Amino acid sequence: MRQGFGGIVLSTAFRLLVPFSIVYGVYILCFGEYSPGGGFQAGALLAVGVLLSRMILGEDAKFNISGKNSVVLAGVGTFIYTFVGWVTLFGGKFLEYDFMPIVMEPKHEMHAMAIFIIEIGVTMCVMMTIINIMDAIIERLDDDDEEEGVDICER
């Protein structure tokens, strides 16, 4: 999507919706352990903020994450939550975060920190996967339109 669908109404709605979407996604990430939600929901909300930004502003979007970077960051997110699960093996039992090889007192704080790190990894993976899926769809549409010689706005 090279050019956005911007207009007065869309730009105004964008300026109102995207900051709330991103702030609410970060809120769900931070408090997902204590309330319904967590990494998946936070990743979906953050991806919506990025994709709305891209749809309205086009390539000039501030929150623009390219396709190659999104694949790499999805892998980094997967590595983060997998690494936290495996590192517990060195401190004791598998997925018992109280026995991680990091020293923190009291033990329940270590458990909460490990769950938060896992949620950060899940959030990154989900957000970047959604962005990557949208990039693949848009790239396919752009390729089809170039072959047919049709502008997207004329559909």
Secondary structure, 3 states (H helix, E strand, C coil): CCCCCCCHHHHHHHHHHHHHHHHHHHHHHHCCCCCCCCHHHHHHHHHHHHHHHHHHHHHHCCCCCCHHHHHHHHHHHHHHHHHHHHHHHHHCCCCCHHHCCCCCCCHHHHHHHHHHHHHHHHHHHHHHHHHHHHHHHHHHHHHHHHHHCCCHHHC
